[in-house]
Amino acid sequence: MKTKLLQCCATMLILFSGLSVTAQSWKLIGNSGTNPSANFLGTTDNRSLQFKTNNKLRMSIKNTGFVGIGTNTPAAQLNIDGGSYLSLSGGGYHVIGNVTGYNLAFDPYNIQGRNNGGALSISINPFGGSTYLGNETGSYYGAVGYGYTFGFYGVTSTGTGVYGESSYGTGVYGYASTSGGDNSRGLNGYGNYGIYATTADNSAYYAGFFTGDVYSSGIYAGSDEKLKQNIQDVSSAMNIIDQLHPKTYQFKQDGDYKLMNLPNGQHYGLIAQDVEKVLPYMVKNSKFDVGNAIQNAKPITDTKNPGAGADADKTKASEVINFKALNYTEFIPIIIKGMQEQQQTIQSLQQVVEKQQQQINQLLAANISSAKAVNIDVSDASLLQNAPNPFSSNTAIRCTVPSTAKKAQLDVYNSDGNLLKTYTLNNKGLNEVIISGGTLSSGQYAYSLSVDGKIIDSKNMILTK
């Protein structure tokens, strides 16, 4: 009896022991009837959970909840490390999708859409919402675009294809490599406004700033009457033009001026400081940001780190070249008005010349008749047109005096017919008289050759200053 009792107790201990082991086990072939609040895989103390294969750590969950794949020290909710740099055919730290079909791959420097070994386009916020790249204090480059055909290509049906804003440097910057030849474009825009640019301060800055030649197949400026007020006619344009001093010059190409990419060779133009004294509203105080230009002048070749080397140039970040810019376009109406004023003067002088020529012709006819009557030989006498004509400083008058002449002189008259100057001609044959424009005022003059008291010929000359 005692033996049977011991056997029964042993059997019960084994049964209770089996129940206890079964209740504490977590089956590797799956479990059923679990309670999510009570049954879980993990730890109940302040310890991390690690996952290994081939006795190597593959994933860890820290006691803080951070998950690391490829790292035992995750620094974020999910930290993936130890992958390979992506290519079109494989690799990547993180891949979403079917690697033999459509997939999106990530590594620390690149995001690439792929389709079974080929490139695939990707969209960001295709259903709306803004997309921001970069920040105010982080990188010199908010966004960098590379492409065989387009660095950035923006398409919109109602708004802006590509929009850039910068608190320090350049909102949208375009660089075209010379290796691309005629097909290389820094910026390419298409739409009702291919490229639209504006600035918050029109008095000090520019909506567009180009360091290099600019070509356009057509340029228009707003000139509608409804856009303007206080409209007045331009007056005394020739007086304005007389105060301008055209120059020939070359642009500086050394030091920081080289960053401005000023054109080489000989040029013709005006000095802004000279124009400012006469037309102050046509001159604008401008500045060139040296630090920003240093960054833009560098072709970015490190696609994994576009800002590499930028810190070396921060010492020049605040340097600027202050200069004055000139609005050459607004000289056009002044030149037009000047031509109109000059044309009015010419027409007035032509009327005076025609009237004087009639008087001269009448005098010549009377003198020739008188010369014939007294048998004066004037066949070898002649009067040439002054040269240059019109003139602004000096002009030369040539004439010939017959060998038989006893007295010959050259007389100069003003537009009213008053005698101003008489030059005695002492040489038989060719004579030359120099008229100094400095002693006369601008206008129309007449001169005549007289031999032995008779007028042989008369001509007109014009003095301009």
Buried (B, 14 or more C-beta within 10 A) or exposed (E): EEEEEEEEEEEEEEEEEEEEEEEEEEEEEEEEEEEEEEEEEEEEEEEBEEEEEEEEBEBBBBEEEBBBBBBEEBEEEEBBBEBEEBBBEEBBBBBEBEBEEEBBBBBEEBEBBBBEEEEBEEEEEEEEEEEEEBEEEEBBBBBBBEEEEEBBEBEEEEEEBBEBEBEEBBBBBBBBEEEEEEEEBBBBBEBEEEBEEEEEEEEEEEEEBEEEEEEEEEEEEEEEEEEEEEEEEEEEBBEBBEEBEEEEEEEEEEEBBEBBBBEEEEEEEBBBEBBBEBBEEBBBEBEBBBBBBBBBEBEBEEEEEBBEEBEEBEEBBEBBBEEEEBEEEEBEEBEEBBEEBBEEBBEEBEEBBEEBBEEBEEBBEEBBEEBEEEEBEBEBBBBBEBEEBBBEEEBBBBBBBBEBBEEBBBBBBBBEEEEEBEBEBEEBEEBEBEBEBEEBEEBBBBBBBBBBBBBBBBBBBBBEE
